[in-house]
Amino acid sequence: KIADSQSNNQSDGTGQGANAGFLFRPSPATIIGFNYRSQTAYPLSGKSVYNGNPKVVSTNYHFKSWSPARSVLSVNHFIKPELGFIGTVQRIQWSAFTNVHAYGVANAIGTLPVILNGSIPFYLRDTWLVTLGSHYRATPKWIWRFAGTYSQSAGNPNYEIATGDSFVLGASTGYEINKTITIDGSYAHAFMKNENINVSGGRYAITGVNQGSRDSVSLKLTINV
C-alpha cells in the first residue's frame, strides 16, 4: 500500500470495449431490448508531484483502471399512442475491481525523496439498478416523463466511507418549438439510505453514519441542423 502523502497525481489514457445487443418487437405496442457492455480497461499514465520539502517529481506515474461490465434489459410498452411505460433492469459488475496497482508515485520519507509503487485494494459488490417510468404526450409538441429508480450502493462500509442505497424520483418535460428547436427541462431528487460506517486499521478508526441526499436540475436546448 502507499502511505498518505501530499502527492498531486495527474494521468490520462484511452480504453477499448465492446457493446452488443438486440431489439425485439413481440407486438406493435411493445419493444424489448437487451444490451451488454464489456468491461473496459484504461491504461493511464502521467506525472506525480510530491509538494513537500524537497519537492519530488515522477514522470513515470502509471496504473490501470476499469469501467465495469453491465447488462441491461428494457421493456417499453404503449397502452395507447400517447401513453407508454418503460422498465429497465441493469446488473453492474463492480466486483471485478479488486486491486489497482500504481507505479511511480512521488513521495518522501523525512527529507529523503522516494518513488513508490503500491497496491490500492477495492471491496466492491455487484449491484442492481432498476428504473420504472412513463411518458405521456399531452400534445403533438409537448411530452411529459416520470420515473423512479432504485440503485444499490457498490461500496463496502467496513472498508470505505460508502453511501447507502438510493431511490430517485424524477420528472421531465420537453416541448418542440418547431422542427428545428426543442427545449427540455428536468428535476430529480435522490433519497439516500443511511449507511453505518465502521472502518478500522492499524493507525485509525472511522465510525459513524453517512447521510445524504441529492437534487439535480437540468435544462437542454436541442437545435437540429
C-alpha positions as CSV (number, residue, x, y, z in Angstrom):
1,K,0.0,0.0,0.0
2,I,1.0,3.6,-0.5
3,A,1.4,5.8,2.6
4,D,-0.6,9.0,3.0
5,S,1.1,11.9,1.2
6,Q,0.6,15.2,-0.5
7,S,1.2,13.9,-4.0
8,N,-0.6,15.6,-6.9
9,N,-1.1,12.8,-9.5
10,Q,-2.4,13.6,-13.0
11,S,-2.9,11.0,-15.8
12,D,-4.8,10.3,-18.9
13,G,-5.4,7.4,-21.3
14,T,-7.8,5.6,-23.6
15,G,-9.6,2.3,-23.4
16,Q,-11.4,-0.1,-25.7
17,G,-14.5,-2.1,-25.0
18,A,-17.4,-3.7,-26.9
19,N,-21.2,-3.4,-26.9
20,A,-23.7,-6.0,-28.2
21,G,-27.5,-6.1,-28.0
22,F,-30.8,-6.7,-29.8
23,L,-34.3,-5.2,-30.1
24,F,-37.4,-7.4,-30.3
25,R,-40.9,-6.3,-31.0
26,P,-43.4,-9.0,-29.9
27,S,-46.3,-6.7,-30.7
28,P,-46.8,-3.3,-32.3
29,A,-47.1,-1.7,-28.9
30,T,-44.2,-3.5,-27.1
31,I,-40.4,-3.3,-27.7
32,I,-37.9,-5.4,-25.7
33,G,-34.2,-4.6,-25.7
34,F,-31.1,-6.1,-24.3
35,N,-27.6,-4.7,-24.2
36,Y,-24.3,-6.0,-22.8
37,R,-21.3,-3.6,-22.4
38,S,-18.0,-5.3,-21.7
39,Q,-15.6,-4.2,-19.0
40,T,-13.2,-1.6,-20.4
41,A,-9.6,-1.3,-19.2
42,Y,-7.9,2.1,-19.3
43,P,-4.0,2.2,-19.1
44,L,-3.4,5.6,-17.6
45,S,-0.1,7.4,-17.4
46,G,1.2,10.9,-16.4
47,K,3.1,12.7,-13.7
48,S,3.2,12.5,-9.9
49,V,4.4,15.5,-7.9
50,Y,5.1,15.5,-4.2
51,N,4.6,19.1,-3.0
52,G,6.9,18.9,0.0
53,N,10.4,19.8,1.0
54,P,12.2,18.5,-1.0
55,K,9.8,18.6,-4.0
56,V,9.7,15.2,-5.8
57,V,8.6,14.7,-9.4
58,S,8.0,11.4,-11.1
59,T,7.3,11.4,-14.9
60,N,6.7,7.6,-14.9
61,Y,3.4,7.6,-13.0
62,H,1.1,4.9,-14.4
63,F,-1.7,2.5,-13.4
64,K,-4.6,0.7,-15.0
65,S,-8.3,1.4,-14.2
66,W,-11.6,-0.1,-15.4
67,S,-15.2,0.7,-16.1
68,P,-17.4,-2.2,-15.1
69,A,-19.3,-4.5,-17.4
70,R,-23.0,-4.2,-17.3
71,S,-26.1,-6.0,-18.7
72,V,-29.3,-4.0,-19.4
73,L,-32.8,-5.3,-20.1
74,S,-35.5,-2.8,-21.1
75,V,-39.2,-3.2,-21.9
76,N,-41.2,-0.3,-23.5
77,H,-44.9,-0.7,-23.8
78,F,-47.6,1.7,-25.1
79,I,-51.1,1.5,-23.6
80,K,-52.2,3.9,-26.3
81,P,-50.3,6.1,-28.8
82,E,-49.8,9.0,-26.4
83,L,-49.1,7.0,-23.2
84,G,-46.4,4.4,-22.6
85,F,-44.4,2.8,-19.8
86,I,-40.8,1.7,-19.7
87,G,-38.9,-0.6,-17.3
88,T,-35.2,-1.1,-17.2
89,V,-33.1,-3.6,-15.1
90,Q,-29.3,-3.3,-15.0
91,R,-26.7,-5.6,-13.4
92,I,-23.4,-3.8,-12.9
93,Q,-20.3,-5.9,-12.2
94,W,-18.3,-3.7,-9.8
95,S,-16.7,-6.8,-8.1
96,A,-14.2,-7.1,-11.0
97,F,-12.4,-4.2,-9.2
98,T,-10.1,-5.9,-6.7
99,N,-6.8,-4.0,-6.8
100,V,-5.3,-1.1,-8.6
101,H,-1.5,-1.2,-8.9
102,A,0.0,2.2,-9.1
103,Y,3.6,2.8,-10.2
104,G,5.9,5.8,-10.0
105,V,4.2,7.7,-7.1
106,A,6.3,10.6,-5.9
107,N,6.7,10.8,-2.1
108,A,9.3,11.4,0.6
109,I,10.4,9.7,3.8
110,G,11.5,12.5,6.0
111,T,13.8,14.5,3.8
112,L,14.6,11.6,1.5
113,P,12.8,11.7,-1.9
114,V,11.4,8.3,-3.0
115,I,9.4,7.0,-5.9
116,L,6.9,4.4,-4.7
117,N,4.9,1.5,-6.2
118,G,1.8,0.3,-4.4
119,S,-1.5,-1.5,-4.5
120,I,-4.9,0.1,-3.7
121,P,-7.5,-2.6,-2.7
122,F,-11.2,-2.3,-3.5
123,Y,-14.0,-4.2,-1.8
124,L,-16.9,-3.5,-4.1
125,R,-20.0,-5.6,-4.8
126,D,-22.1,-6.2,-7.9
127,T,-25.2,-4.1,-7.9
128,W,-28.7,-3.8,-9.4
129,L,-30.2,-0.7,-10.8
130,V,-34.0,-0.8,-11.6
131,T,-36.0,2.0,-13.2
132,L,-39.7,2.3,-13.9
133,G,-41.1,5.2,-15.8
134,S,-43.8,6.5,-18.1
135,H,-44.0,9.0,-20.9
136,Y,-47.2,10.9,-21.9
137,R,-47.5,13.1,-25.0
138,A,-50.0,15.7,-24.0
139,T,-50.0,17.3,-27.4
140,P,-48.1,16.6,-30.6
141,K,-45.4,19.1,-29.4
142,W,-45.4,18.5,-25.7
143,I,-44.3,15.4,-23.8
144,W,-44.0,14.6,-20.1
145,R,-41.8,11.9,-18.5
146,F,-41.8,10.5,-14.9
147,A,-39.5,7.8,-13.4
148,G,-38.4,6.2,-10.2
149,T,-35.0,4.4,-9.9
150,Y,-33.7,2.1,-7.2
151,S,-29.9,2.0,-7.1
152,Q,-27.8,-0.3,-4.9
153,S,-24.5,1.1,-3.5
154,A,-21.4,-0.8,-4.6
155,G,-19.4,0.4,-1.6
156,N,-18.5,-1.7,1.5
157,P,-18.9,0.4,4.7
158,N,-16.3,-1.8,6.5
159,Y,-13.5,-0.6,4.2
160,E,-14.6,2.8,3.0
161,I,-16.9,5.7,3.6
162,A,-19.7,4.5,1.4
163,T,-23.1,5.8,0.6
164,G,-26.2,3.8,1.2
165,D,-28.7,2.5,-1.4
166,S,-30.7,5.3,-3.0
167,F,-34.2,5.8,-4.5
168,V,-34.5,8.6,-7.1
169,L,-37.7,10.2,-8.2
170,G,-37.7,12.5,-11.2
171,A,-39.8,14.2,-13.8
172,S,-39.0,16.0,-17.1
173,T,-40.8,17.7,-19.9
174,G,-40.0,18.5,-23.5
175,Y,-41.5,21.0,-25.9
176,E,-41.0,21.1,-29.7
177,I,-40.9,24.8,-30.5
178,N,-40.6,23.9,-34.2
179,K,-38.9,21.3,-36.4
180,T,-35.5,22.7,-35.6
181,I,-35.7,23.6,-31.9
182,T,-36.7,21.5,-28.9
183,I,-36.4,22.5,-25.2
184,D,-36.2,20.0,-22.3
185,G,-36.2,20.5,-18.6
186,S,-35.9,18.0,-15.7
187,Y,-35.8,17.7,-11.9
188,A,-34.8,14.7,-9.7
189,H,-34.4,14.1,-6.0
190,A,-32.4,11.1,-4.6
191,F,-33.4,9.7,-1.2
192,M,-30.3,8.0,0.2
193,K,-30.4,5.3,2.8
194,N,-28.2,6.0,5.9
195,E,-25.0,3.9,5.9
196,N,-23.3,2.8,9.1
197,I,-19.5,3.3,8.6
198,N,-17.0,1.1,10.6
199,V,-13.6,1.4,9.0
200,S,-10.6,0.4,11.1
201,G,-6.8,-0.1,10.6
202,G,-3.6,-0.2,12.5
203,R,-3.5,3.6,12.9
204,Y,-7.0,4.7,12.5
205,A,-10.7,4.0,13.3
206,I,-13.6,5.7,11.5
207,T,-17.1,5.1,12.8
208,G,-20.4,7.0,12.2
209,V,-23.4,7.3,9.9
210,N,-23.1,8.6,6.3
211,Q,-26.3,10.5,5.5
212,G,-27.2,12.4,2.3
213,S,-29.5,13.4,-0.5
214,R,-29.1,14.8,-4.0
215,D,-31.0,17.1,-6.2
216,S,-30.4,17.8,-9.8
217,V,-31.9,20.3,-12.3
218,S,-31.2,20.4,-16.0
219,L,-32.2,22.4,-19.0
220,K,-31.4,21.4,-22.5
221,L,-31.8,23.1,-25.8
222,T,-31.6,21.0,-29.0
223,I,-31.1,22.5,-32.4
224,N,-31.3,20.2,-35.4
225,V,-29.4,21.5,-38.4
